[in-house]
Amino acid sequence: MQFMLNIKPVSELRNYKKLLAEVTKEQPVILTKNGYGKYAIVDLEEYDRLQLGLKILNDLKKSEAGPSQPFSEFEKELFK
């Protein structure tokens, strides 16, 4: 899924109802402060999906650092 960029200055929060109506799963709203990206407003389902993806990647990274053994040794242990 590719996000469409919807960039607004943080001052747009004055009319937050209109701003929040622009937030969808496919299109977060990026808020800028002094011309630089500062905040992202994302749909809650999309946020949960992103968090889960980060957790999975973190778990995979941890598992790569853990102990490992060749499959032949694992197979011997398995079928004792």
mmCIF file of the N, C-alpha and C atoms, coordinates in Angstrom:
data_MODEL
# 
_entry.id   MODEL 
# 
loop_
_atom_site.group_PDB 
_atom_site.id 
_atom_site.type_symbol 
_atom_site.label_atom_id 
_atom_site.label_alt_id 
_atom_site.label_comp_id 
_atom_site.label_asym_id 
_atom_site.label_entity_id 
_atom_site.label_seq_id 
_atom_site.pdbx_PDB_ins_code 
_atom_site.Cartn_x 
_atom_site.Cartn_y 
_atom_site.Cartn_z 
_atom_site.occupancy 
_atom_site.B_iso_or_equiv 
_atom_site.pdbx_formal_charge 
_atom_site.auth_seq_id 
_atom_site.auth_comp_id 
_atom_site.auth_asym_id 
_atom_site.auth_atom_id 
_atom_site.pdbx_PDB_model_num 
ATOM 1   N N  . MET A 1 1  ? 0.849   -1.178  0.000  1.00 0.00 ? 1  MET A N  1 
ATOM 2   C CA . MET A 1 1  ? 0.000   0.000   0.000  1.00 0.00 ? 1  MET A CA 1 
ATOM 3   C C  . MET A 1 1  ? 0.891   1.237   0.000  1.00 0.00 ? 1  MET A C  1 
ATOM 4   N N  . GLN A 1 2  ? 0.630   2.135   -0.895 1.00 0.00 ? 2  GLN A N  1 
ATOM 5   C CA . GLN A 1 2  ? 1.412   3.361   -0.984 1.00 0.00 ? 2  GLN A CA 1 
ATOM 6   C C  . GLN A 1 2  ? 0.565   4.526   -0.482 1.00 0.00 ? 2  GLN A C  1 
ATOM 7   N N  . PHE A 1 3  ? 1.160   5.316   0.389  1.00 0.00 ? 3  PHE A N  1 
ATOM 8   C CA . PHE A 1 3  ? 0.458   6.461   0.939  1.00 0.00 ? 3  PHE A CA 1 
ATOM 9   C C  . PHE A 1 3  ? 0.512   7.637   -0.019 1.00 0.00 ? 3  PHE A C  1 
ATOM 10  N N  . MET A 1 4  ? -0.590  8.340   -0.097 1.00 0.00 ? 4  MET A N  1 
ATOM 11  C CA . MET A 1 4  ? -0.624  9.616   -0.801 1.00 0.00 ? 4  MET A CA 1 
ATOM 12  C C  . MET A 1 4  ? -0.224  10.671  0.230  1.00 0.00 ? 4  MET A C  1 
ATOM 13  N N  . LEU A 1 5  ? 0.590   11.615  -0.161 1.00 0.00 ? 5  LEU A N  1 
ATOM 14  C CA . LEU A 1 5  ? 1.003   12.642  0.780  1.00 0.00 ? 5  LEU A CA 1 
ATOM 15  C C  . LEU A 1 5  ? -0.031  13.753  0.858  1.00 0.00 ? 5  LEU A C  1 
ATOM 16  N N  . ASN A 1 6  ? -0.495  14.008  2.051  1.00 0.00 ? 6  ASN A N  1 
ATOM 17  C CA . ASN A 1 6  ? -1.418  15.101  2.337  1.00 0.00 ? 6  ASN A CA 1 
ATOM 18  C C  . ASN A 1 6  ? -0.733  15.929  3.415  1.00 0.00 ? 6  ASN A C  1 
ATOM 19  N N  . ILE A 1 7  ? -0.061  16.981  3.000  1.00 0.00 ? 7  ILE A N  1 
ATOM 20  C CA . ILE A 1 7  ? 0.765   17.778  3.910  1.00 0.00 ? 7  ILE A CA 1 
ATOM 21  C C  . ILE A 1 7  ? 0.072   19.097  4.207  1.00 0.00 ? 7  ILE A C  1 
ATOM 22  N N  . LYS A 1 8  ? -0.022  19.396  5.490  1.00 0.00 ? 8  LYS A N  1 
ATOM 23  C CA . LYS A 1 8  ? -0.692  20.619  5.953  1.00 0.00 ? 8  LYS A CA 1 
ATOM 24  C C  . LYS A 1 8  ? 0.155   21.275  7.040  1.00 0.00 ? 8  LYS A C  1 
ATOM 25  N N  . PRO A 1 9  ? 0.068   22.583  7.175  1.00 0.00 ? 9  PRO A N  1 
ATOM 26  C CA . PRO A 1 9  ? 0.740   23.225  8.316  1.00 0.00 ? 9  PRO A CA 1 
ATOM 27  C C  . PRO A 1 9  ? -0.022  22.904  9.607  1.00 0.00 ? 9  PRO A C  1 
ATOM 28  N N  . VAL A 1 10 ? 0.681   22.875  10.710 1.00 0.00 ? 10 VAL A N  1 
ATOM 29  C CA . VAL A 1 10 ? 0.067   22.544  11.992 1.00 0.00 ? 10 VAL A CA 1 
ATOM 30  C C  . VAL A 1 10 ? -1.062  23.517  12.337 1.00 0.00 ? 10 VAL A C  1 
ATOM 31  N N  . SER A 1 11 ? -1.030  24.712  11.782 1.00 0.00 ? 11 SER A N  1 
ATOM 32  C CA . SER A 1 11 ? -2.087  25.691  12.038 1.00 0.00 ? 11 SER A CA 1 
ATOM 33  C C  . SER A 1 11 ? -3.452  25.208  11.531 1.00 0.00 ? 11 SER A C  1 
ATOM 34  N N  . GLU A 1 12 ? -3.458  24.229  10.631 1.00 0.00 ? 12 GLU A N  1 
ATOM 35  C CA . GLU A 1 12 ? -4.724  23.668  10.139 1.00 0.00 ? 12 GLU A CA 1 
ATOM 36  C C  . GLU A 1 12 ? -5.514  22.976  11.254 1.00 0.00 ? 12 GLU A C  1 
ATOM 37  N N  . LEU A 1 13 ? -4.861  22.703  12.371 1.00 0.00 ? 13 LEU A N  1 
ATOM 38  C CA . LEU A 1 13 ? -5.567  22.073  13.494 1.00 0.00 ? 13 LEU A CA 1 
ATOM 39  C C  . LEU A 1 13 ? -6.657  22.973  14.060 1.00 0.00 ? 13 LEU A C  1 
ATOM 40  N N  . ARG A 1 14 ? -6.615  24.247  13.725 1.00 0.00 ? 14 ARG A N  1 
ATOM 41  C CA . ARG A 1 14 ? -7.674  25.154  14.173 1.00 0.00 ? 14 ARG A CA 1 
ATOM 42  C C  . ARG A 1 14 ? -9.026  24.656  13.684 1.00 0.00 ? 14 ARG A C  1 
ATOM 43  N N  . ASN A 1 15 ? -9.032  24.090  12.499 1.00 0.00 ? 15 ASN A N  1 
ATOM 44  C CA . ASN A 1 15 ? -10.253 23.519  11.929 1.00 0.00 ? 15 ASN A CA 1 
ATOM 45  C C  . ASN A 1 15 ? -10.098 21.991  11.923 1.00 0.00 ? 15 ASN A C  1 
ATOM 46  N N  . TYR A 1 16 ? -9.957  21.413  13.136 1.00 0.00 ? 16 TYR A N  1 
ATOM 47  C CA . TYR A 1 16 ? -9.608  20.006  13.258 1.00 0.00 ? 16 TYR A CA 1 
ATOM 48  C C  . TYR A 1 16 ? -10.647 19.057  12.674 1.00 0.00 ? 16 TYR A C  1 
ATOM 49  N N  . LYS A 1 17 ? -11.933 19.427  12.699 1.00 0.00 ? 17 LYS A N  1 
ATOM 50  C CA . LYS A 1 17 ? -12.952 18.536  12.136 1.00 0.00 ? 17 LYS A CA 1 
ATOM 51  C C  . LYS A 1 17 ? -12.718 18.323  10.645 1.00 0.00 ? 17 LYS A C  1 
ATOM 52  N N  . LYS A 1 18 ? -12.425 19.402  9.945  1.00 0.00 ? 18 LYS A N  1 
ATOM 53  C CA . LYS A 1 18 ? -12.148 19.304  8.513  1.00 0.00 ? 18 LYS A CA 1 
ATOM 54  C C  . LYS A 1 18 ? -10.870 18.495  8.275  1.00 0.00 ? 18 LYS A C  1 
ATOM 55  N N  . LEU A 1 19 ? -9.850  18.771  9.081  1.00 0.00 ? 19 LEU A N  1 
ATOM 56  C CA . LEU A 1 19 ? -8.578  18.069  8.942  1.00 0.00 ? 19 LEU A CA 1 
ATOM 57  C C  . LEU A 1 19 ? -8.741  16.573  9.185  1.00 0.00 ? 19 LEU A C  1 
ATOM 58  N N  . LEU A 1 20 ? -9.444  16.210  10.260 1.00 0.00 ? 20 LEU A N  1 
ATOM 59  C CA . LEU A 1 20 ? -9.636  14.794  10.577 1.00 0.00 ? 20 LEU A CA 1 
ATOM 60  C C  . LEU A 1 20 ? -10.468 14.075  9.522  1.00 0.00 ? 20 LEU A C  1 
ATOM 61  N N  . ALA A 1 21 ? -11.352 14.800  8.861  1.00 0.00 ? 21 ALA A N  1 
ATOM 62  C CA . ALA A 1 21 ? -12.162 14.192  7.796  1.00 0.00 ? 21 ALA A CA 1 
ATOM 63  C C  . ALA A 1 21 ? -11.296 13.780  6.610  1.00 0.00 ? 21 ALA A C  1 
ATOM 64  N N  . GLU A 1 22 ? -10.117 14.366  6.487  1.00 0.00 ? 22 GLU A N  1 
ATOM 65  C CA . GLU A 1 22 ? -9.213  14.032  5.390  1.00 0.00 ? 22 GLU A CA 1 
ATOM 66  C C  . GLU A 1 22 ? -8.367  12.790  5.667  1.00 0.00 ? 22 GLU A C  1 
ATOM 67  N N  . VAL A 1 23 ? -8.329  12.330  6.909  1.00 0.00 ? 23 VAL A N  1 
ATOM 68  C CA . VAL A 1 23 ? -7.511  11.176  7.277  1.00 0.00 ? 23 VAL A CA 1 
ATOM 69  C C  . VAL A 1 23 ? -8.238  9.891   6.888  1.00 0.00 ? 23 VAL A C  1 
ATOM 70  N N  . THR A 1 24 ? -7.571  9.053   6.111  1.00 0.00 ? 24 THR A N  1 
ATOM 71  C CA . THR A 1 24 ? -8.101  7.737   5.751  1.00 0.00 ? 24 THR A CA 1 
ATOM 72  C C  . THR A 1 24 ? -6.994  6.707   5.949  1.00 0.00 ? 24 THR A C  1 
ATOM 73  N N  . LYS A 1 25 ? -7.334  5.420   5.808  1.00 0.00 ? 25 LYS A N  1 
ATOM 74  C CA . LYS A 1 25 ? -6.320  4.373   5.922  1.00 0.00 ? 25 LYS A CA 1 
ATOM 75  C C  . LYS A 1 25 ? -5.239  4.566   4.865  1.00 0.00 ? 25 LYS A C  1 
ATOM 76  N N  . GLU A 1 26 ? -5.651  4.988   3.692  1.00 0.00 ? 26 GLU A N  1 
ATOM 77  C CA . GLU A 1 26 ? -4.711  5.138   2.588  1.00 0.00 ? 26 GLU A CA 1 
ATOM 78  C C  . GLU A 1 26 ? -4.005  6.488   2.592  1.00 0.00 ? 26 GLU A C  1 
ATOM 79  N N  . GLN A 1 27 ? -4.511  7.442   3.385  1.00 0.00 ? 27 GLN A N  1 
ATOM 80  C CA . GLN A 1 27 ? -3.971  8.788   3.310  1.00 0.00 ? 27 GLN A CA 1 
ATOM 81  C C  . GLN A 1 27 ? -3.890  9.442   4.689  1.00 0.00 ? 27 GLN A C  1 
ATOM 82  N N  . PRO A 1 28 ? -2.737  9.302   5.352  1.00 0.00 ? 28 PRO A N  1 
ATOM 83  C CA . PRO A 1 28 ? -2.560  10.047  6.600  1.00 0.00 ? 28 PRO A CA 1 
ATOM 84  C C  . PRO A 1 28 ? -2.362  11.525  6.281  1.00 0.00 ? 28 PRO A C  1 
ATOM 85  N N  . VAL A 1 29 ? -2.459  12.354  7.282  1.00 0.00 ? 29 VAL A N  1 
ATOM 86  C CA . VAL A 1 29 ? -2.183  13.780  7.117  1.00 0.00 ? 29 VAL A CA 1 
ATOM 87  C C  . VAL A 1 29 ? -0.881  14.069  7.846  1.00 0.00 ? 29 VAL A C  1 
ATOM 88  N N  . ILE A 1 30 ? 0.046   14.673  7.130  1.00 0.00 ? 30 ILE A N  1 
ATOM 89  C CA . ILE A 1 30 ? 1.328   15.060  7.704  1.00 0.00 ? 30 ILE A CA 1 
ATOM 90  C C  . ILE A 1 30 ? 1.242   16.539  8.062  1.00 0.00 ? 30 ILE A C  1 
ATOM 91  N N  . LEU A 1 31 ? 1.575   16.860  9.310  1.00 0.00 ? 31 LEU A N  1 
ATOM 92  C CA . LEU A 1 31 ? 1.552   18.252  9.759  1.00 0.00 ? 31 LEU A CA 1 
ATOM 93  C C  . LEU A 1 31 ? 2.973   18.788  9.825  1.00 0.00 ? 31 LEU A C  1 
ATOM 94  N N  . THR A 1 32 ? 3.139   20.001  9.342  1.00 0.00 ? 32 THR A N  1 
ATOM 95  C CA . THR A 1 32 ? 4.453   20.631  9.371  1.00 0.00 ? 32 THR A CA 1 
ATOM 96  C C  . THR A 1 32 ? 4.482   21.746  10.404 1.00 0.00 ? 32 THR A C  1 
ATOM 97  N N  . LYS A 1 33 ? 5.666   21.977  10.924 1.00 0.00 ? 33 LYS A N  1 
ATOM 98  C CA . LYS A 1 33 ? 5.888   23.084  11.856 1.00 0.00 ? 33 LYS A CA 1 
ATOM 99  C C  . LYS A 1 33 ? 7.134   23.813  11.357 1.00 0.00 ? 33 LYS A C  1 
ATOM 100 N N  . ASN A 1 34 ? 6.986   25.093  11.085 1.00 0.00 ? 34 ASN A N  1 
ATOM 101 C CA . ASN A 1 34 ? 8.080   25.900  10.526 1.00 0.00 ? 34 ASN A CA 1 
ATOM 102 C C  . ASN A 1 34 ? 8.600   25.302  9.217  1.00 0.00 ? 34 ASN A C  1 
ATOM 103 N N  . GLY A 1 35 ? 7.697   24.715  8.435  1.00 0.00 ? 35 GLY A N  1 
ATOM 104 C CA . GLY A 1 35 ? 8.062   24.196  7.124  1.00 0.00 ? 35 GLY A CA 1 
ATOM 105 C C  . GLY A 1 35 ? 8.651   22.802  7.102  1.00 0.00 ? 35 GLY A C  1 
ATOM 106 N N  . TYR A 1 36 ? 8.767   22.158  8.250  1.00 0.00 ? 36 TYR A N  1 
ATOM 107 C CA . TYR A 1 36 ? 9.337   20.817  8.325  1.00 0.00 ? 36 TYR A CA 1 
ATOM 108 C C  . TYR A 1 36 ? 8.308   19.834  8.869  1.00 0.00 ? 36 TYR A C  1 
ATOM 109 N N  . GLY A 1 37 ? 8.318   18.609  8.357  1.00 0.00 ? 37 GLY A N  1 
ATOM 110 C CA . GLY A 1 37 ? 7.412   17.582  8.848  1.00 0.00 ? 37 GLY A CA 1 
ATOM 111 C C  . GLY A 1 37 ? 7.616   17.349  10.337 1.00 0.00 ? 37 GLY A C  1 
ATOM 112 N N  . LYS A 1 38 ? 6.526   17.338  11.087 1.00 0.00 ? 38 LYS A N  1 
ATOM 113 C CA . LYS A 1 38 ? 6.629   17.204  12.551 1.00 0.00 ? 38 LYS A CA 1 
ATOM 114 C C  . LYS A 1 38 ? 5.723   16.104  13.091 1.00 0.00 ? 38 LYS A C  1 
ATOM 115 N N  . TYR A 1 39 ? 4.500   15.994  12.558 1.00 0.00 ? 39 TYR A N  1 
ATOM 116 C CA . TYR A 1 39 ? 3.518   15.048  13.093 1.00 0.00 ? 39 TYR A CA 1 
ATOM 117 C C  . TYR A 1 39 ? 2.828   14.324  11.945 1.00 0.00 ? 39 TYR A C  1 
ATOM 118 N N  . ALA A 1 40 ? 2.297   13.142  12.262 1.00 0.00 ? 40 ALA A N  1 
ATOM 119 C CA . ALA A 1 40 ? 1.478   12.405  11.303 1.00 0.00 ? 40 ALA A CA 1 
ATOM 120 C C  . ALA A 1 40 ? 0.189   12.010  12.000 1.00 0.00 ? 40 ALA A C  1 
ATOM 121 N N  . ILE A 1 41 ? -0.919  12.251  11.348 1.00 0.00 ? 41 ILE A N  1 
ATOM 122 C CA . ILE A 1 41 ? -2.216  11.809  11.859 1.00 0.00 ? 41 ILE A CA 1 
ATOM 123 C C  . ILE A 1 41 ? -2.641  10.644  10.984 1.00 0.00 ? 41 ILE A C  1 
ATOM 124 N N  . VAL A 1 42 ? -2.755  9.471   11.598 1.00 0.00 ? 42 VAL A N  1 
ATOM 125 C CA . VAL A 1 42 ? -3.096  8.268   10.838 1.00 0.00 ? 42 VAL A CA 1 
ATOM 126 C C  . VAL A 1 42 ? -4.366  7.634   11.389 1.00 0.00 ? 42 VAL A C  1 
ATOM 127 N N  . ASP A 1 43 ? -5.035  6.890   10.541 1.00 0.00 ? 43 ASP A N  1 
ATOM 128 C CA . ASP A 1 43 ? -6.202  6.114   10.926 1.00 0.00 ? 43 ASP A CA 1 
ATOM 129 C C  . ASP A 1 43 ? -5.775  5.096   11.991 1.00 0.00 ? 43 ASP A C  1 
ATOM 130 N N  . LEU A 1 44 ? -6.596  4.876   13.004 1.00 0.00 ? 44 LEU A N  1 
ATOM 131 C CA . LEU A 1 44 ? -6.222  3.995   14.109 1.00 0.00 ? 44 LEU A CA 1 
ATOM 132 C C  . LEU A 1 44 ? -5.978  2.559   13.652 1.00 0.00 ? 44 LEU A C  1 
ATOM 133 N N  . GLU A 1 45 ? -6.777  2.050   12.731 1.00 0.00 ? 45 GLU A N  1 
ATOM 134 C CA . GLU A 1 45 ? -6.548  0.691   12.208 1.00 0.00 ? 45 GLU A CA 1 
ATOM 135 C C  . GLU A 1 45 ? -5.190  0.607   11.528 1.00 0.00 ? 45 GLU A C  1 
ATOM 136 N N  . GLU A 1 46 ? -4.852  1.624   10.772 1.00 0.00 ? 46 GLU A N  1 
ATOM 137 C CA . GLU A 1 46 ? -3.557  1.655   10.080 1.00 0.00 ? 46 GLU A CA 1 
ATOM 138 C C  . GLU A 1 46 ? -2.418  1.750   11.086 1.00 0.00 ? 46 GLU A C  1 
ATOM 139 N N  . TYR A 1 47 ? -2.600  2.528   12.132 1.00 0.00 ? 47 TYR A N  1 
ATOM 140 C CA . TYR A 1 47 ? -1.597  2.642   13.185 1.00 0.00 ? 47 TYR A CA 1 
ATOM 141 C C  . TYR A 1 47 ? -1.365  1.272   13.837 1.00 0.00 ? 47 TYR A C  1 
ATOM 142 N N  . ASP A 1 48 ? -2.447  0.567   14.160 1.00 0.00 ? 48 ASP A N  1 
ATOM 143 C CA . ASP A 1 48 ? -2.325  -0.768  14.761 1.00 0.00 ? 48 ASP A CA 1 
ATOM 144 C C  . ASP A 1 48 ? -1.589  -1.722  13.832 1.00 0.00 ? 48 ASP A C  1 
ATOM 145 N N  . ARG A 1 49 ? -1.899  -1.636  12.526 1.00 0.00 ? 49 ARG A N  1 
ATOM 146 C CA . ARG A 1 49 ? -1.247  -2.503  11.548 1.00 0.00 ? 49 ARG A CA 1 
ATOM 147 C C  . ARG A 1 49 ? 0.249   -2.195  11.475 1.00 0.00 ? 49 ARG A C  1 
ATOM 148 N N  . LEU A 1 50 ? 0.591   -0.922  11.485 1.00 0.00 ? 50 LEU A N  1 
ATOM 149 C CA . LEU A 1 50 ? 1.996   -0.530  11.457 1.00 0.00 ? 50 LEU A CA 1 
ATOM 150 C C  . LEU A 1 50 ? 2.726   -0.998  12.717 1.00 0.00 ? 50 LEU A C  1 
ATOM 151 N N  . GLN A 1 51 ? 2.095   -0.862  13.875 1.00 0.00 ? 51 GLN A N  1 
ATOM 152 C CA . GLN A 1 51 ? 2.698   -1.300  15.134 1.00 0.00 ? 51 GLN A CA 1 
ATOM 153 C C  . GLN A 1 51 ? 2.937   -2.806  15.124 1.00 0.00 ? 51 GLN A C  1 
ATOM 154 N N  . LEU A 1 52 ? 1.954   -3.569  14.627 1.00 0.00 ? 52 LEU A N  1 
ATOM 155 C CA . LEU A 1 52 ? 2.095   -5.021  14.552 1.00 0.00 ? 52 LEU A CA 1 
ATOM 156 C C  . LEU A 1 52 ? 3.241   -5.390  13.617 1.00 0.00 ? 52 LEU A C  1 
ATOM 157 N N  . GLY A 1 53 ? 3.336   -4.708  12.484 1.00 0.00 ? 53 GLY A N  1 
ATOM 158 C CA . GLY A 1 53 ? 4.429   -4.962  11.548 1.00 0.00 ? 53 GLY A CA 1 
ATOM 159 C C  . GLY A 1 53 ? 5.783   -4.693  12.182 1.00 0.00 ? 53 GLY A C  1 
ATOM 160 N N  . LEU A 1 54 ? 5.889   -3.602  12.944 1.00 0.00 ? 54 LEU A N  1 
ATOM 161 C CA . LEU A 1 54 ? 7.143   -3.295  13.634 1.00 0.00 ? 54 LEU A CA 1 
ATOM 162 C C  . LEU A 1 54 ? 7.472   -4.347  14.687 1.00 0.00 ? 54 LEU A C  1 
ATOM 163 N N  . LYS A 1 55 ? 6.454   -4.839  15.385 1.00 0.00 ? 55 LYS A N  1 
ATOM 164 C CA . LYS A 1 55 ? 6.674   -5.878  16.395 1.00 0.00 ? 55 LYS A CA 1 
ATOM 165 C C  . LYS A 1 55 ? 7.185   -7.152  15.737 1.00 0.00 ? 55 LYS A C  1 
ATOM 166 N N  . ILE A 1 56 ? 6.584   -7.529  14.621 1.00 0.00 ? 56 ILE A N  1 
ATOM 167 C CA . ILE A 1 56 ? 7.017   -8.732  13.906 1.00 0.00 ? 56 ILE A CA 1 
ATOM 168 C C  . ILE A 1 56 ? 8.465   -8.582  13.442 1.00 0.00 ? 56 ILE A C  1 
ATOM 169 N N  . LEU A 1 57 ? 8.797   -7.439  12.871 1.00 0.00 ? 57 LEU A N  1 
ATOM 170 C CA . LEU A 1 57 ? 10.177  -7.208  12.433 1.00 0.00 ? 57 LEU A CA 1 
ATOM 171 C C  . LEU A 1 57 ? 11.150  -7.246  13.604 1.00 0.00 ? 57 LEU A C  1 
ATOM 172 N N  . ASN A 1 58 ? 10.765  -6.671  14.733 1.00 0.00 ? 58 ASN A N  1 
ATOM 173 C CA . ASN A 1 58 ? 11.610  -6.684  15.923 1.00 0.00 ? 58 ASN A CA 1 
ATOM 174 C C  . ASN A 1 58 ? 11.803  -8.106  16.430 1.00 0.00 ? 58 ASN A C  1 
ATOM 175 N N  . ASP A 1 59 ? 10.725  -8.895  16.451 1.00 0.00 ? 59 ASP A N  1 
ATOM 176 C CA . ASP A 1 59 ? 10.821  -10.294 16.885 1.00 0.00 ? 59 ASP A CA 1 
ATOM 177 C C  . ASP A 1 59 ? 11.726  -11.095 15.956 1.00 0.00 ? 59 ASP A C  1 
ATOM 178 N N  . LEU A 1 60 ? 11.624  -10.858 14.658 1.00 0.00 ? 60 LEU A N  1 
ATOM 179 C CA . LEU A 1 60 ? 12.496  -11.546 13.704 1.00 0.00 ? 60 LEU A CA 1 
ATOM 180 C C  . LEU A 1 60 ? 13.956  -11.182 13.930 1.00 0.00 ? 60 LEU A C  1 
ATOM 181 N N  . LYS A 1 61 ? 14.205  -9.911  14.177 1.00 0.00 ? 61 LYS A N  1 
ATOM 182 C CA . LYS A 1 61 ? 15.576  -9.466  14.431 1.00 0.00 ? 61 LYS A CA 1 
ATOM 183 C C  . LYS A 1 61 ? 16.134  -10.135 15.684 1.00 0.00 ? 61 LYS A C  1 
ATOM 184 N N  . LYS A 1 62 ? 15.312  -10.214 16.735 1.00 0.00 ? 62 LYS A N  1 
ATOM 185 C CA . LYS A 1 62 ? 15.751  -10.875 17.968 1.00 0.00 ? 62 LYS A CA 1 
ATOM 186 C C  . LYS A 1 62 ? 16.034  -12.346 17.723 1.00 0.00 ? 62 LYS A C  1 
ATOM 187 N N  . SER A 1 63 ? 15.189  -13.003 16.927 1.00 0.00 ? 63 SER A N  1 
ATOM 188 C CA . SER A 1 63 ? 15.381  -14.438 16.686 1.00 0.00 ? 63 SER A CA 1 
ATOM 189 C C  . SER A 1 63 ? 16.647  -14.700 15.883 1.00 0.00 ? 63 SER A C  1 
ATOM 190 N N  . GLU A 1 64 ? 17.040  -13.774 15.008 1.00 0.00 ? 64 GLU A N  1 
ATOM 191 C CA . GLU A 1 64 ? 18.268  -13.942 14.242 1.00 0.00 ? 64 GLU A CA 1 
ATOM 192 C C  . GLU A 1 64 ? 19.489  -13.910 15.156 1.00 0.00 ? 64 GLU A C  1 
ATOM 193 N N  . ALA A 1 65 ? 19.406  -13.170 16.235 1.00 0.00 ? 65 ALA A N  1 
ATOM 194 C CA . ALA A 1 65 ? 20.532  -13.038 17.149 1.00 0.00 ? 65 ALA A CA 1 
ATOM 195 C C  . ALA A 1 65 ? 20.618  -14.206 18.124 1.00 0.00 ? 65 ALA A C  1 
ATOM 196 N N  . GLY A 1 66 ? 19.565  -15.008 18.208 1.00 0.00 ? 66 GLY A N  1 
ATOM 197 C CA . GLY A 1 66 ? 19.522  -16.104 19.164 1.00 0.00 ? 66 GLY A CA 1 
ATOM 198 C C  . GLY A 1 66 ? 20.362  -17.294 18.722 1.00 0.00 ? 66 GLY A C  1 
ATOM 199 N N  . PRO A 1 67 ? 20.438  -18.308 19.589 1.00 0.00 ? 67 PRO A N  1 
ATOM 200 C CA . PRO A 1 67 ? 21.227  -19.495 19.245 1.00 0.00 ? 67 PRO A CA 1 
ATOM 201 C C  . PRO A 1 67 ? 20.598  -20.236 18.062 1.00 0.00 ? 67 PRO A C  1 
ATOM 202 N N  . SER A 1 68 ? 21.464  -20.827 17.259 1.00 0.00 ? 68 SER A N  1 
ATOM 203 C CA . SER A 1 68 ? 20.975  -21.623 16.127 1.00 0.00 ? 68 SER A CA 1 
ATOM 204 C C  . SER A 1 68 ? 21.862  -22.840 15.977 1.00 0.00 ? 68 SER A C  1 
ATOM 205 N N  . GLN A 1 69 ? 21.358  -23.815 15.239 1.00 0.00 ? 69 GLN A N  1 
ATOM 206 C CA . GLN A 1 69 ? 22.120  -25.033 14.998 1.00 0.00 ? 69 GLN A CA 1 
ATOM 207 C C  . GLN A 1 69 ? 21.771  -25.540 13.611 1.00 0.00 ? 69 GLN A C  1 
ATOM 208 N N  . PRO A 1 70 ? 22.647  -26.296 13.002 1.00 0.00 ? 70 PRO A N  1 
ATOM 209 C CA . PRO A 1 70 ? 22.331  -26.852 11.693 1.00 0.00 ? 70 PRO A CA 1 
ATOM 210 C C  . PRO A 1 70 ? 21.106  -27.754 11.764 1.00 0.00 ? 70 PRO A C  1 
ATOM 211 N N  . PHE A 1 71 ? 20.369  -27.847 10.676 1.00 0.00 ? 71 PHE A N  1 
ATOM 212 C CA . PHE A 1 71 ? 19.153  -28.650 10.660 1.00 0.00 ? 71 PHE A CA 1 
ATOM 213 C C  . PHE A 1 71 ? 19.441  -30.106 10.968 1.00 0.00 ? 71 PHE A C  1 
ATOM 214 N N  . SER A 1 72 ? 20.571  -30.630 10.513 1.00 0.00 ? 72 SER A N  1 
ATOM 215 C CA . SER A 1 72 ? 20.895  -32.039 10.756 1.00 0.00 ? 72 SER A CA 1 
ATOM 216 C C  . SER A 1 72 ? 20.996  -32.328 12.255 1.00 0.00 ? 72 SER A C  1 
ATOM 217 N N  . GLU A 1 73 ? 21.559  -31.406 13.024 1.00 0.00 ? 73 GLU A N  1 
ATOM 218 C CA . GLU A 1 73 ? 21.628  -31.581 14.478 1.00 0.00 ? 73 GLU A CA 1 
ATOM 219 C C  . GLU A 1 73 ? 20.247  -31.488 15.099 1.00 0.00 ? 73 GLU A C  1 
ATOM 220 N N  . PHE A 1 74 ? 19.451  -30.532 14.619 1.00 0.00 ? 74 PHE A N  1 
ATOM 221 C CA . PHE A 1 74 ? 18.081  -30.389 15.114 1.00 0.00 ? 74 PHE A CA 1 
ATOM 222 C C  . PHE A 1 74 ? 17.284  -31.666 14.838 1.00 0.00 ? 74 PHE A C  1 
ATOM 223 N N  . GLU A 1 75 ? 17.470  -32.223 13.645 1.00 0.00 ? 75 GLU A N  1 
ATOM 224 C CA . GLU A 1 75 ? 16.750  -33.440 13.240 1.00 0.00 ? 75 GLU A CA 1 
ATOM 225 C C  . GLU A 1 75 ? 17.116  -34.608 14.141 1.00 0.00 ? 75 GLU A C  1 
ATOM 226 N N  . LYS A 1 76 ? 18.406  -34.735 14.500 1.00 0.00 ? 76 LYS A N  1 
ATOM 227 C CA . LYS A 1 76 ? 18.841  -35.801 15.388 1.00 0.00 ? 76 LYS A CA 1 
ATOM 228 C C  . LYS A 1 76 ? 18.164  -35.670 16.752 1.00 0.00 ? 76 LYS A C  1 
ATOM 229 N N  . GLU A 1 77 ? 18.115  -34.459 17.273 1.00 0.00 ? 77 GLU A N  1 
ATOM 230 C CA . GLU A 1 77 ? 17.468  -34.200 18.561 1.00 0.00 ? 77 GLU A CA 1 
ATOM 231 C C  . GLU A 1 77 ? 15.974  -34.484 18.498 1.00 0.00 ? 77 GLU A C  1 
ATOM 232 N N  . LEU A 1 78 ? 15.371  -34.152 17.382 1.00 0.00 ? 78 LEU A N  1 
ATOM 233 C CA . LEU A 1 78 ? 13.938  -34.303 17.214 1.00 0.00 ? 78 LEU A CA 1 
ATOM 234 C C  . LEU A 1 78 ? 13.530  -35.775 17.193 1.00 0.00 ? 78 LEU A C  1 
ATOM 235 N N  . PHE A 1 79 ? 14.326  -36.624 16.559 1.00 0.00 ? 79 PHE A N  1 
ATOM 236 C CA . PHE A 1 79 ? 13.940  -38.016 16.379 1.00 0.00 ? 79 PHE A CA 1 
ATOM 237 C C  . PHE A 1 79 ? 14.677  -38.972 17.300 1.00 0.00 ? 79 PHE A C  1 
ATOM 238 N N  . LYS A 1 80 ? 15.120  -38.519 18.450 1.00 0.00 ? 80 LYS A N  1 
ATOM 239 C CA . LYS A 1 80 ? 15.760  -39.408 19.451 1.00 0.00 ? 80 LYS A CA 1 
ATOM 240 C C  . LYS A 1 80 ? 14.774  -40.380 20.014 1.00 0.00 ? 80 LYS A C  1 
# 
